[in-house]
Amino acid sequence: MFKELFNKTIKLAGHKSSKKILGFISFIESFIFPIPPDVLIIPMTIADRKRWMKIAIIATTGSVLGACLGYFIGYVFFNEIGIKIFELYGVDNTSFLKDKISSDGGVFAWATLLAIAGFTPIPFKLLTITSGFVQFNIVYFIIVSILTRGSRFFIIAFLVGNFGPAMKTILEKKLLKVSIVISIVLIVFAFLIYKFLQNFIN
């Protein structure tokens, strides 16, 4: 079923309304849809390499708006809707996570986890919903979502737009590894900034 859905999604890249479809897929992927926008971003950028930035902006905007809806679902309708979405992915109740952000260190840890999910193929939707459920700071949530989703989509679109089919092949085979490496670098950088600001304020 997943493979069939995956193949159908890829075919949409050649549709005359592909940009609108990309925005919609990016939106629903942030809270329920299992196929990541990357499967549209890559072929769409290959077909129109000069517009790689526009494609990345569409994907980022749709994804962040969808993340906000996911947050709202977790905040208001976790028991009614959120749990059912989690069950689709074989995940049990997440109520224990409320204790994880009770301290400043917990806030940073949660932001880090959200950043990893936002940048890598780890299901971002599960973190958007849970962020609302645990009432994670909405401002931090939006900032992290913009930075991570934007970084991921802009990097992919930039590489494919500037290096063409050769980069497409590399990304399709090594996307997970590339995402993880960049995520580690970003997290270390963010941690250093966090510690610097913490010491500066204190």
GROMACS elastic network, one bead per residue, 0.5 to 0.9 nm:
[ bonds ]
;  ai    aj funct       b0    kb
    1     4     6  0.51535   500
    1     5     6  0.62158   500
    1     6     6  0.85349   500
    2     5     6  0.51053   500
    2     6     6  0.59963   500
    2     7     6  0.86442   500
    2    34     6  0.80928   500
    2    35     6  0.83452   500
    3     7     6  0.61595   500
    3     8     6  0.85873   500
    4     7     6  0.52245   500
    4     8     6  0.62357   500
    4     9     6  0.86204   500
    5     8     6  0.51253   500
    5     9     6  0.61222   500
    5    10     6  0.87293   500
    5    34     6  0.89291   500
    5    35     6  0.78061   500
    6     9     6  0.51655   500
    6    10     6  0.63700   500
    6    11     6  0.88786   500
    6    34     6  0.87832   500
    6    35     6  0.63516   500
    6    39     6  0.80987   500
    7    10     6  0.52004   500
    7    11     6  0.64396   500
    8    11     6  0.52591   500
    8    12     6  0.67699   500
    9    12     6  0.53431   500
    9    13     6  0.74525   500
    9    25     6  0.87609   500
    9    35     6  0.76736   500
    9    39     6  0.74347   500
    9    40     6  0.73399   500
   10    13     6  0.56675   500
   10    14     6  0.82134   500
   10    39     6  0.58674   500
   10    40     6  0.58717   500
   10    43     6  0.79437   500
   11    14     6  0.60925   500
   11    15     6  0.75044   500
   11    40     6  0.84510   500
   12    15     6  0.51363   500
   12    16     6  0.87178   500
   12    17     6  0.85034   500
   12    18     6  0.62574   500
   12    21     6  0.73849   500
   12    22     6  0.85586   500
   12    40     6  0.74169   500
   13    16     6  0.84986   500
   13    17     6  0.86575   500
   13    18     6  0.54030   500
   13    19     6  0.82223   500
   13    21     6  0.81866   500
   13    22     6  0.79436   500
   13    39     6  0.82875   500
   13    40     6  0.53195   500
   13    41     6  0.78978   500
   13    42     6  0.88290   500
   13    43     6  0.63495   500
   13    44     6  0.56479   500
   14    17     6  0.83368   500
   14    18     6  0.64080   500
   14    43     6  0.81723   500
   14    44     6  0.73244   500
   14    47     6  0.85115   500
   15    19     6  0.86443   500
   15    21     6  0.84065   500
   16    19     6  0.81981   500
   17    20     6  0.55149   500
   17    21     6  0.62691   500
   17    22     6  0.87017   500
   18    22     6  0.59661   500
   18    23     6  0.86050   500
   18    40     6  0.83152   500
   18    44     6  0.78133   500
   19    23     6  0.62945   500
   19    24     6  0.86590   500
   19    44     6  0.84268   500
   19    55     6  0.71341   500
   19    58     6  0.72936   500
   19    59     6  0.87295   500
   20    23     6  0.51188   500
   20    24     6  0.62614   500
   20    25     6  0.86351   500
   20    58     6  0.82833   500
   21    24     6  0.50223   500
   21    25     6  0.60061   500
   21    26     6  0.84007   500
   21    40     6  0.89377   500
   22    25     6  0.51173   500
   22    26     6  0.59471   500
   22    27     6  0.84024   500
   22    37     6  0.67027   500
   22    40     6  0.65603   500
   22    41     6  0.75587   500
   22    55     6  0.81780   500
   22    58     6  0.71435   500
   22    59     6  0.62904   500
   22    62     6  0.80515   500
   23    26     6  0.51574   500
   23    27     6  0.61090   500
   23    28     6  0.88529   500
   23    37     6  0.85635   500
   23    55     6  0.89598   500
   23    58     6  0.55363   500
   23    59     6  0.54847   500
   23    60     6  0.82756   500
   23    61     6  0.74193   500
   23    63     6  0.76243   500
   24    28     6  0.63047   500
   24    29     6  0.84245   500
   24    59     6  0.85861   500
   24    62     6  0.65003   500
   24    63     6  0.85994   500
   24    66     6  0.89206   500
   25    28     6  0.53921   500
   25    29     6  0.58423   500
   25    30     6  0.87037   500
   25    33     6  0.75400   500
   25    35     6  0.80691   500
   25    36     6  0.77760   500
   25    37     6  0.62660   500
   25    40     6  0.88113   500
   25    59     6  0.82884   500
   25    62     6  0.77520   500
   25    63     6  0.82463   500
   26    29     6  0.52386   500
   26    30     6  0.66657   500
   26    33     6  0.87483   500
   26    36     6  0.71909   500
   26    37     6  0.53395   500
   26    38     6  0.89510   500
   26    58     6  0.82642   500
   26    59     6  0.54834   500
   26    60     6  0.74293   500
   26    61     6  0.80943   500
   26    62     6  0.50298   500
   26    64     6  0.83836   500
   26    65     6  0.88780   500
   26    66     6  0.72896   500
   27    30     6  0.57732   500
   27    31     6  0.77698   500
   27    33     6  0.87570   500
   27    59     6  0.79913   500
   27    60     6  0.88605   500
   27    61     6  0.80166   500
   27    64     6  0.72768   500
   27    65     6  0.62786   500
   27    67     6  0.74283   500
   27    69     6  0.88097   500
   28    31     6  0.57038   500
   28    32     6  0.58308   500
   28    33     6  0.54440   500
   28    34     6  0.88522   500
   28    62     6  0.81722   500
   28    63     6  0.75998   500
   28    66     6  0.58614   500
   28    67     6  0.85549   500
   28    70     6  0.89684   500
   28   125     6  0.88905   500
   29    32     6  0.54914   500
   29    34     6  0.61729   500
   29    35     6  0.66203   500
   29    36     6  0.62508   500
   29    37     6  0.74143   500
   29    63     6  0.71266   500
   29    66     6  0.72946   500
   29    67     6  0.85875   500
   29   123     6  0.88693   500
   29   124     6  0.80714   500
   29   125     6  0.68243   500
   30    33     6  0.71487   500
   30    34     6  0.89030   500
   30    36     6  0.87145   500
   30    62     6  0.85983   500
   30    63     6  0.57359   500
   30    64     6  0.75679   500
   30    65     6  0.83091   500
   30    66     6  0.50608   500
   30    67     6  0.50133   500
   30    68     6  0.85294   500
   30    69     6  0.82813   500
   30    70     6  0.66921   500
   30   123     6  0.83228   500
   30   124     6  0.60621   500
   30   126     6  0.83764   500
   30   128     6  0.71384   500
   30   129     6  0.89649   500
   31    34     6  0.89649   500
   31    66     6  0.63655   500
   31    67     6  0.63631   500
   31    68     6  0.88747   500
   31    69     6  0.72621   500
   31    71     6  0.83962   500
   31    73     6  0.85843   500
   31    85     6  0.81240   500
   31   124     6  0.75723   500
   31   126     6  0.70722   500
   31   127     6  0.87954   500
   31   128     6  0.67993   500
   31   129     6  0.68518   500
   32    70     6  0.82943   500
   32    85     6  0.65232   500
   32    86     6  0.89482   500
   32    88     6  0.88585   500
   32   125     6  0.62032   500
   32   126     6  0.84108   500
   33    36     6  0.78491   500
   33   125     6  0.82642   500
   34   123     6  0.78588   500
   34   125     6  0.88090   500
   35    38     6  0.83941   500
   35    39     6  0.76352   500
   36    39     6  0.63605   500
   36    40     6  0.82313   500
   36   121     6  0.76424   500
   36   123     6  0.89281   500
   37    40     6  0.54981   500
   37    41     6  0.61554   500
   37    42     6  0.88342   500
   37    59     6  0.68776   500
   37    63     6  0.86030   500
   37   153     6  0.84187   500
   38    42     6  0.60073   500
   38    43     6  0.87777   500
   38    59     6  0.87699   500
   38   153     6  0.73344   500
   38   156     6  0.78346   500
   38   157     6  0.89022   500
   39    42     6  0.59776   500
   39    43     6  0.71629   500
   39    44     6  0.88921   500
   39   172     6  0.88239   500
   40    43     6  0.57827   500
   40    44     6  0.59375   500
   40    45     6  0.83924   500
   41    44     6  0.52427   500
   41    45     6  0.59221   500
   41    46     6  0.85428   500
   41    52     6  0.85181   500
   41    55     6  0.67695   500
   41    56     6  0.74289   500
   41    59     6  0.77906   500
   41   153     6  0.77366   500
   41   156     6  0.77886   500
   41   157     6  0.66232   500
   42    45     6  0.53082   500
   42    46     6  0.62775   500
   42    47     6  0.87987   500
   42   156     6  0.72781   500
   42   157     6  0.67006   500
   42   160     6  0.66437   500
   42   161     6  0.86837   500
   42   168     6  0.65715   500
   42   171     6  0.86824   500
   42   172     6  0.87270   500
   43    47     6  0.62359   500
   43    48     6  0.87164   500
   43   160     6  0.88119   500
   43   168     6  0.80708   500
   44    47     6  0.51522   500
   44    48     6  0.62923   500
   44    49     6  0.80349   500
   44    52     6  0.83574   500
   44    55     6  0.77386   500
   45    48     6  0.50447   500
   45    50     6  0.79284   500
   45    51     6  0.70082   500
   45    52     6  0.54458   500
   45    55     6  0.71308   500
   45   157     6  0.62793   500
   45   158     6  0.86751   500
   45   160     6  0.64399   500
   45   161     6  0.57595   500
   45   164     6  0.84330   500
   46    49     6  0.54370   500
   46    52     6  0.86010   500
   46   157     6  0.89146   500
   46   160     6  0.64900   500
   46   161     6  0.64492   500
   46   164     6  0.61600   500
   46   165     6  0.67380   500
   46   168     6  0.79249   500
   48    51     6  0.57540   500
   48    52     6  0.71034   500
   48   161     6  0.77955   500
   49    52     6  0.54512   500
   49    53     6  0.89590   500
   49   157     6  0.84172   500
   49   158     6  0.87288   500
   49   160     6  0.73934   500
   49   162     6  0.71026   500
   49   164     6  0.76022   500
   50    53     6  0.78860   500
   50    54     6  0.89357   500
   50   161     6  0.66496   500
   50   162     6  0.84404   500
   51    54     6  0.53507   500
   51    55     6  0.63732   500
   51    56     6  0.87744   500
   51   157     6  0.89760   500
   51   161     6  0.77876   500
   52    55     6  0.51632   500
   52    56     6  0.62466   500
   52    57     6  0.87102   500
   52   154     6  0.80165   500
   52   157     6  0.52163   500
   52   158     6  0.61635   500
   52   160     6  0.79434   500
   52   161     6  0.55002   500
   52   162     6  0.85930   500
   53    56     6  0.50749   500
   53    57     6  0.61662   500
   53    58     6  0.86700   500
   53   154     6  0.68868   500
   53   157     6  0.68726   500
   53   158     6  0.71329   500
   53   161     6  0.85840   500
   54    57     6  0.50586   500
   54    58     6  0.62153   500
   54    59     6  0.86759   500
   55    58     6  0.52321   500
   55    59     6  0.63111   500
   55    60     6  0.86528   500
   55   153     6  0.85335   500
   55   154     6  0.85053   500
   55   157     6  0.72499   500
   56    59     6  0.51703   500
   56    60     6  0.60447   500
   56    61     6  0.85069   500
   56   150     6  0.73554   500
   56   152     6  0.89098   500
   56   153     6  0.53157   500
   56   154     6  0.51387   500
   56   155     6  0.85513   500
   56   156     6  0.82591   500
   56   157     6  0.60652   500
   56   158     6  0.83898   500
   57    60     6  0.51078   500
   57    61     6  0.59648   500
   57    62     6  0.84485   500
   57   150     6  0.75893   500
   57   153     6  0.80782   500
   57   154     6  0.76485   500
   58    61     6  0.52804   500
   58    62     6  0.61128   500
   58    63     6  0.84505   500
   59    62     6  0.52986   500
   59    63     6  0.59838   500
   59    64     6  0.86060   500
   59   149     6  0.84311   500
   59   150     6  0.81151   500
   59   153     6  0.68838   500
   59   154     6  0.89894   500
   60    63     6  0.50949   500
   60    64     6  0.60919   500
   60    65     6  0.85322   500
   60   145     6  0.89035   500
   60   146     6  0.70573   500
   60   149     6  0.58989   500
   60   150     6  0.51921   500
   60   151     6  0.87529   500
   60   152     6  0.87974   500
   60   153     6  0.66915   500
   60   154     6  0.82734   500
   61    64     6  0.53637   500
   61    65     6  0.61817   500
   61    66     6  0.85005   500
   61   146     6  0.81717   500
   61   150     6  0.83404   500
   62    65     6  0.52794   500
   62    66     6  0.60663   500
   62    67     6  0.85346   500
   63    66     6  0.50334   500
   63    67     6  0.60410   500
   63    68     6  0.86914   500
   63   145     6  0.82896   500
   63   146     6  0.85554   500
   63   149     6  0.71307   500
   63   150     6  0.88613   500
   64    68     6  0.62815   500
   64    69     6  0.87361   500
   64   142     6  0.72244   500
   64   145     6  0.60436   500
   64   146     6  0.62114   500
   64   149     6  0.74307   500
   64   150     6  0.87707   500
   65    68     6  0.51264   500
   65    69     6  0.64952   500
   65    70     6  0.87132   500
   66    69     6  0.50409   500
   66    70     6  0.61650   500
   66    71     6  0.85869   500
   66   125     6  0.88255   500
   66   128     6  0.88478   500
   67    71     6  0.61164   500
   67    72     6  0.85741   500
   67   124     6  0.83151   500
   67   125     6  0.71534   500
   67   127     6  0.89562   500
   67   128     6  0.55655   500
   67   129     6  0.79377   500
   67   141     6  0.88786   500
   67   142     6  0.81515   500
   67   145     6  0.74047   500
   68    72     6  0.62004   500
   68    73     6  0.86356   500
   68   128     6  0.74096   500
   68   129     6  0.88284   500
   68   132     6  0.87543   500
   68   138     6  0.87049   500
   68   141     6  0.85177   500
   68   142     6  0.74410   500
   69    73     6  0.61501   500
   69    74     6  0.86264   500
   69   128     6  0.83283   500
   69   129     6  0.83090   500
   70    73     6  0.50516   500
   70    74     6  0.62933   500
   70    75     6  0.85692   500
   70    82     6  0.84017   500
   70   125     6  0.67909   500
   70   126     6  0.84421   500
   70   127     6  0.85718   500
   70   128     6  0.51869   500
   70   130     6  0.83652   500
   70   131     6  0.85118   500
   70   132     6  0.74056   500
   71    74     6  0.51551   500
   71    75     6  0.60393   500
   71    76     6  0.85868   500
   71   127     6  0.85087   500
   71   128     6  0.50997   500
   71   130     6  0.71711   500
   71   131     6  0.59685   500
   71   133     6  0.73819   500
   71   135     6  0.85778   500
   71   138     6  0.83516   500
   71   141     6  0.86824   500
   72    76     6  0.59044   500
   72    77     6  0.74682   500
   72    78     6  0.87557   500
   72   128     6  0.87328   500
   72   129     6  0.73550   500
   72   132     6  0.59636   500
   72   133     6  0.84041   500
   73    76     6  0.54622   500
   73    78     6  0.58492   500
   73    80     6  0.88315   500
   73    81     6  0.68583   500
   73    82     6  0.61911   500
   73   128     6  0.88336   500
   73   129     6  0.61447   500
   73   130     6  0.89602   500
   73   132     6  0.70248   500
   73   133     6  0.80075   500
   74    77     6  0.56718   500
   74    79     6  0.81878   500
   74    81     6  0.80265   500
   74    82     6  0.57269   500
   74    83     6  0.87557   500
   74   128     6  0.75885   500
   74   130     6  0.57173   500
   74   131     6  0.69082   500
   74   134     6  0.79741   500
   74   135     6  0.84452   500
   75    78     6  0.63593   500
   75   129     6  0.75259   500
   75   130     6  0.81069   500
   75   131     6  0.78151   500
   75   134     6  0.74660   500
   75   135     6  0.65251   500
   76    79     6  0.84358   500
   76    80     6  0.87942   500
   76   132     6  0.78426   500
   76   133     6  0.76455   500
   77    80     6  0.51610   500
   77    81     6  0.55438   500
   77    82     6  0.62958   500
   77    83     6  0.88431   500
   77   133     6  0.85622   500
   78    81     6  0.54728   500
   78    83     6  0.59293   500
   78    84     6  0.85780   500
   78   129     6  0.75532   500
   78   130     6  0.82417   500
   78   132     6  0.83449   500
   78   133     6  0.63826   500
   79    82     6  0.59600   500
   79    83     6  0.56228   500
   79    84     6  0.80332   500
   80    83     6  0.68035   500
   80    84     6  0.73518   500
   81    84     6  0.53585   500
   81    85     6  0.64927   500
   81    86     6  0.88729   500
   82    85     6  0.52292   500
   82    86     6  0.63155   500
   82    87     6  0.86966   500
   82   126     6  0.88083   500
   82   129     6  0.65161   500
   82   130     6  0.81704   500
   82   133     6  0.86421   500
   83    87     6  0.61294   500
   83    88     6  0.87392   500
   83    91     6  0.85182   500
   83    92     6  0.77373   500
   83    93     6  0.67518   500
   83    94     6  0.87098   500
   84    87     6  0.50035   500
   84    88     6  0.64429   500
   85    88     6  0.51703   500
   85    89     6  0.69754   500
   85    90     6  0.89995   500
   85    91     6  0.87863   500
   85   125     6  0.89589   500
   85   126     6  0.82130   500
   86    89     6  0.53262   500
   86    90     6  0.63484   500
   86    91     6  0.51198   500
   86    92     6  0.67514   500
   86    93     6  0.78169   500
   86   126     6  0.68338   500
   86   129     6  0.89583   500
   87    91     6  0.54303   500
   87    92     6  0.66265   500
   87    93     6  0.87235   500
   88    91     6  0.76281   500
   89   126     6  0.87343   500
   91    94     6  0.82952   500
   91   126     6  0.88571   500
   93    96     6  0.80154   500
   94    97     6  0.57120   500
   94    98     6  0.81195   500
   94   130     6  0.71441   500
   94   133     6  0.85070   500
   94   134     6  0.88252   500
   95    98     6  0.60512   500
   95    99     6  0.85540   500
   95   130     6  0.87933   500
   95   133     6  0.80797   500
   95   134     6  0.77484   500
   96    99     6  0.62312   500
   96   100     6  0.76816   500
   97   100     6  0.51425   500
   97   101     6  0.75084   500
   97   130     6  0.81938   500
   97   133     6  0.89969   500
   97   134     6  0.68027   500
   98   101     6  0.62269   500
   98   102     6  0.72323   500
   98   133     6  0.80913   500
   98   134     6  0.50228   500
   98   135     6  0.81636   500
   98   136     6  0.89896   500
   99   102     6  0.54532   500
   99   103     6  0.85992   500
   99   106     6  0.83007   500
   99   134     6  0.85723   500
  100   103     6  0.76675   500
  100   105     6  0.88635   500
  100   106     6  0.53225   500
  100   107     6  0.77086   500
  100   109     6  0.80513   500
  100   110     6  0.74117   500
  100   134     6  0.89056   500
  101   104     6  0.71867   500
  101   105     6  0.74455   500
  101   108     6  0.80734   500
  101   109     6  0.76324   500
  101   110     6  0.66009   500
  101   134     6  0.80170   500
  101   136     6  0.75890   500
  102   105     6  0.82851   500
  102   106     6  0.60164   500
  102   107     6  0.72573   500
  103   107     6  0.63253   500
  103   108     6  0.88191   500
  104   107     6  0.50360   500
  104   108     6  0.64459   500
  104   109     6  0.85848   500
  105   108     6  0.52024   500
  105   109     6  0.60807   500
  105   110     6  0.85840   500
  106   110     6  0.60271   500
  106   111     6  0.84616   500
  107   110     6  0.51734   500
  107   111     6  0.61319   500
  107   112     6  0.85290   500
  107   136     6  0.77447   500
  107   137     6  0.85222   500
  108   112     6  0.60261   500
  108   113     6  0.85725   500
  108   191     6  0.82060   500
  108   194     6  0.81375   500
  109   112     6  0.50357   500
  109   113     6  0.62231   500
  109   114     6  0.86055   500
  110   113     6  0.50221   500
  110   114     6  0.61016   500
  110   115     6  0.84727   500
  110   131     6  0.84732   500
  110   136     6  0.81893   500
  111   114     6  0.50030   500
  111   115     6  0.60410   500
  111   116     6  0.86528   500
  111   136     6  0.87224   500
  111   140     6  0.75041   500
  111   141     6  0.74209   500
  111   144     6  0.70117   500
  112   116     6  0.62244   500
  112   117     6  0.86710   500
  112   144     6  0.86960   500
  112   187     6  0.66563   500
  112   190     6  0.85253   500
  112   191     6  0.86823   500
  113   116     6  0.51460   500
  113   117     6  0.63127   500
  113   118     6  0.85372   500
  113   127     6  0.80524   500
  114   117     6  0.51524   500
  114   118     6  0.60052   500
  114   119     6  0.86541   500
  114   124     6  0.74943   500
  114   127     6  0.60774   500
  114   128     6  0.77573   500
  114   131     6  0.83287   500
  114   141     6  0.80497   500
  114   144     6  0.72711   500
  114   145     6  0.77520   500
  114   148     6  0.86819   500
  115   119     6  0.61614   500
  115   120     6  0.84422   500
  115   124     6  0.89709   500
  115   144     6  0.61142   500
  115   145     6  0.71365   500
  115   147     6  0.82251   500
  115   148     6  0.57731   500
  115   149     6  0.84760   500
  115   183     6  0.77894   500
  115   186     6  0.88644   500
  115   187     6  0.78460   500
  116   119     6  0.53349   500
  116   120     6  0.58443   500
  116   121     6  0.87632   500
  116   122     6  0.75136   500
  116   124     6  0.85340   500
  116   148     6  0.78756   500
  116   179     6  0.89323   500
  116   180     6  0.80036   500
  116   183     6  0.62113   500
  116   184     6  0.83617   500
  116   187     6  0.81233   500
  117   120     6  0.54013   500
  117   121     6  0.68164   500
  117   123     6  0.61701   500
  117   125     6  0.84121   500
  117   126     6  0.86634   500
  117   127     6  0.70725   500
  117   148     6  0.84671   500
  118   121     6  0.78767   500
  118   122     6  0.76971   500
  118   123     6  0.81333   500
  118   124     6  0.54485   500
  118   125     6  0.88777   500
  118   127     6  0.85920   500
  118   144     6  0.80228   500
  118   145     6  0.63862   500
  118   146     6  0.88740   500
  118   147     6  0.86060   500
  118   148     6  0.51962   500
  118   149     6  0.53990   500
  118   152     6  0.79564   500
  119   122     6  0.81201   500
  119   124     6  0.83623   500
  119   145     6  0.89538   500
  119   147     6  0.88807   500
  119   148     6  0.51085   500
  119   149     6  0.58438   500
  119   150     6  0.85741   500
  119   151     6  0.73416   500
  119   152     6  0.54596   500
  119   153     6  0.86592   500
  119   179     6  0.64369   500
  119   180     6  0.80139   500
  119   182     6  0.84856   500
  119   183     6  0.65526   500
  120   123     6  0.81782   500
  120   124     6  0.82172   500
  120   148     6  0.88857   500
  120   152     6  0.78644   500
  120   175     6  0.85513   500
  120   176     6  0.66563   500
  120   177     6  0.89838   500
  120   178     6  0.88698   500
  120   179     6  0.52786   500
  120   180     6  0.63385   500
  120   183     6  0.74152   500
  121   124     6  0.75995   500
  121   175     6  0.85281   500
  121   176     6  0.66369   500
  121   179     6  0.79033   500
  122   125     6  0.89065   500
  122   126     6  0.89128   500
  123   126     6  0.58718   500
  123   127     6  0.74356   500
  124   127     6  0.54166   500
  124   128     6  0.63707   500
  124   129     6  0.89008   500
  125   128     6  0.50815   500
  125   129     6  0.62615   500
  125   130     6  0.84898   500
  126   129     6  0.54860   500
  126   130     6  0.61211   500
  126   131     6  0.85060   500
  127   131     6  0.57787   500
  127   132     6  0.86049   500
  128   131     6  0.51567   500
  128   132     6  0.66565   500
  128   133     6  0.88560   500
  128   141     6  0.83206   500
  128   145     6  0.89157   500
  129   132     6  0.54021   500
  129   133     6  0.63763   500
  129   134     6  0.89071   500
  130   134     6  0.60872   500
  130   135     6  0.82216   500
  130   136     6  0.85503   500
  131   134     6  0.53836   500
  131   135     6  0.59150   500
  131   136     6  0.51505   500
  131   137     6  0.82417   500
  131   138     6  0.84495   500
  131   141     6  0.76276   500
  132   136     6  0.61955   500
  132   137     6  0.86446   500
  132   138     6  0.80477   500
  133   136     6  0.77857   500
  135   138     6  0.76454   500
  136   139     6  0.88047   500
  136   140     6  0.78130   500
  136   141     6  0.69883   500
  137   140     6  0.54467   500
  137   141     6  0.61260   500
  137   142     6  0.88336   500
  138   142     6  0.61705   500
  138   143     6  0.85859   500
  139   142     6  0.53074   500
  139   143     6  0.62270   500
  139   144     6  0.86011   500
  140   143     6  0.51237   500
  140   144     6  0.59913   500
  140   145     6  0.83792   500
  141   144     6  0.53199   500
  141   145     6  0.60410   500
  141   146     6  0.86216   500
  142   145     6  0.50309   500
  142   146     6  0.60963   500
  142   147     6  0.85647   500
  143   146     6  0.52412   500
  143   147     6  0.61551   500
  143   148     6  0.85631   500
  144   147     6  0.51757   500
  144   148     6  0.59447   500
  144   149     6  0.81701   500
  145   148     6  0.54087   500
  145   149     6  0.56785   500
  145   150     6  0.77068   500
  146   149     6  0.55234   500
  146   150     6  0.53945   500
  146   151     6  0.79768   500
  147   150     6  0.52342   500
  147   151     6  0.57937   500
  147   152     6  0.84884   500
  148   151     6  0.50960   500
  148   152     6  0.61209   500
  148   153     6  0.86305   500
  148   183     6  0.86812   500
  149   152     6  0.52057   500
  149   153     6  0.61745   500
  149   154     6  0.83737   500
  150   153     6  0.53614   500
  150   154     6  0.57854   500
  150   155     6  0.82311   500
  151   154     6  0.53013   500
  151   155     6  0.58807   500
  151   156     6  0.84703   500
  152   155     6  0.54145   500
  152   156     6  0.62793   500
  152   157     6  0.86626   500
  152   179     6  0.76103   500
  153   156     6  0.52192   500
  153   157     6  0.60200   500
  153   158     6  0.83502   500
  154   157     6  0.51347   500
  154   158     6  0.57702   500
  154   159     6  0.83911   500
  155   158     6  0.51145   500
  155   159     6  0.60620   500
  155   160     6  0.85594   500
  156   159     6  0.53303   500
  156   160     6  0.62019   500
  156   161     6  0.83380   500
  156   168     6  0.88338   500
  156   171     6  0.78206   500
  157   160     6  0.52756   500
  157   161     6  0.56937   500
  157   162     6  0.83558   500
  158   161     6  0.50352   500
  158   162     6  0.59596   500
  158   163     6  0.82347   500
  159   162     6  0.53642   500
  159   163     6  0.57222   500
  159   164     6  0.74767   500
  159   167     6  0.64673   500
  159   168     6  0.81879   500
  159   171     6  0.89550   500
  160   163     6  0.53046   500
  160   165     6  0.69138   500
  160   166     6  0.80714   500
  160   167     6  0.55331   500
  160   168     6  0.58052   500
  160   171     6  0.85626   500
  161   164     6  0.57247   500
  161   165     6  0.89373   500
  161   167     6  0.88433   500
  162   167     6  0.86618   500
  163   166     6  0.65814   500
  163   167     6  0.57009   500
  163   168     6  0.82536   500
  164   167     6  0.57053   500
  164   168     6  0.64917   500
  165   169     6  0.63405   500
  165   170     6  0.87878   500
  166   169     6  0.53754   500
  166   170     6  0.65970   500
  166   171     6  0.88732   500
  167   170     6  0.50118   500
  167   171     6  0.60556   500
  167   172     6  0.84830   500
  168   171     6  0.52509   500
  168   172     6  0.61250   500
  168   173     6  0.86842   500
  169   172     6  0.52702   500
  169   173     6  0.63723   500
  169   174     6  0.85278   500
  170   173     6  0.52887   500
  170   174     6  0.57535   500
  170   175     6  0.75293   500
  171   174     6  0.50568   500
  171   176     6  0.84013   500
  171   178     6  0.78182   500
  172   175     6  0.57367   500
  172   176     6  0.88188   500
  173   176     6  0.81618   500
  173   177     6  0.89315   500
  174   177     6  0.53851   500
  174   178     6  0.60584   500
  174   179     6  0.85039   500
  175   178     6  0.51896   500
  175   179     6  0.59839   500
  175   180     6  0.85564   500
  176   179     6  0.51468   500
  176   180     6  0.61593   500
  176   181     6  0.87206   500
  177   180     6  0.51719   500
  177   181     6  0.62378   500
  177   182     6  0.86864   500
  178   181     6  0.53304   500
  178   182     6  0.62860   500
  178   183     6  0.84956   500
  179   182     6  0.53450   500
  179   183     6  0.59565   500
  179   184     6  0.86444   500
  180   184     6  0.61967   500
  180   185     6  0.87517   500
  181   184     6  0.52688   500
  181   185     6  0.64909   500
  181   186     6  0.88052   500
  182   185     6  0.51343   500
  182   186     6  0.61875   500
  182   187     6  0.85781   500
  183   186     6  0.50834   500
  183   187     6  0.60003   500
  183   188     6  0.85534   500
  184   187     6  0.51287   500
  184   188     6  0.61503   500
  184   189     6  0.85233   500
  185   188     6  0.53245   500
  185   189     6  0.61946   500
  185   190     6  0.86222   500
  186   189     6  0.50652   500
  186   190     6  0.60311   500
  186   191     6  0.85176   500
  187   191     6  0.60019   500
  187   192     6  0.85873   500
  188   191     6  0.50645   500
  188   192     6  0.62609   500
  188   193     6  0.87198   500
  189   192     6  0.52560   500
  189   193     6  0.63757   500
  189   194     6  0.86624   500
  190   193     6  0.51249   500
  190   194     6  0.60548   500
  190   195     6  0.86440   500
  191   195     6  0.61581   500
  191   196     6  0.85027   500
  192   195     6  0.51965   500
  192   196     6  0.60913   500
  192   197     6  0.86316   500
  193   196     6  0.50265   500
  193   197     6  0.61305   500
  193   198     6  0.84517   500
  194   197     6  0.52642   500
  194   198     6  0.60356   500
  194   199     6  0.86484   500
  195   199     6  0.61190   500
  195   200     6  0.83946   500
  196   199     6  0.52928   500
  196   200     6  0.60093   500
  196   201     6  0.86048   500
  197   201     6  0.59891   500
  197   202     6  0.84296   500
  198   201     6  0.53452   500
  198   202     6  0.61778   500
  199   202     6  0.50924   500
